[in-house]
């Protein structure tokens, strides 16, 4: 499910564009152009949320666009982030040797097989 988080775009003279998320302190993006800064912020937002999920932290609900105001911001925009929804059971076929390697790696990382496959898929989709 997509959730849209408000983002503040800042630009100081002689600096790059910066993007911050009032709902997620420490999550930032930056680049030479506003468009590139928004793209960087979108990647940072998803990475930040994925990290919070991995750490089992609560994900804050996005504030409304109307409630986010900063007189020093150049603009305010909404940036989407994918949040998990209900898990679905799937059936796949995997080589038994590969499956043994997957299980060993998942166990070493404190994951079950399903979590390992989900994490690997997320990483591949981000690449």
Secondary structure as GFF3:
##gff-version 3
##sequence-region A 1 127
A	DSSP	beta_strand	2	11	.	.	.	ID=ss1
A	DSSP	beta_strand	17	20	.	.	.	ID=ss2
A	DSSP	beta_strand	28	31	.	.	.	ID=ss3
A	DSSP	alpha_helix	34	54	.	.	.	ID=ss4
A	DSSP	three_ten_helix	65	67	.	.	.	ID=ss5
A	DSSP	beta_strand	75	82	.	.	.	ID=ss6
A	DSSP	alpha_helix	96	108	.	.	.	ID=ss7
A	DSSP	alpha_helix	113	126	.	.	.	ID=ss8
###
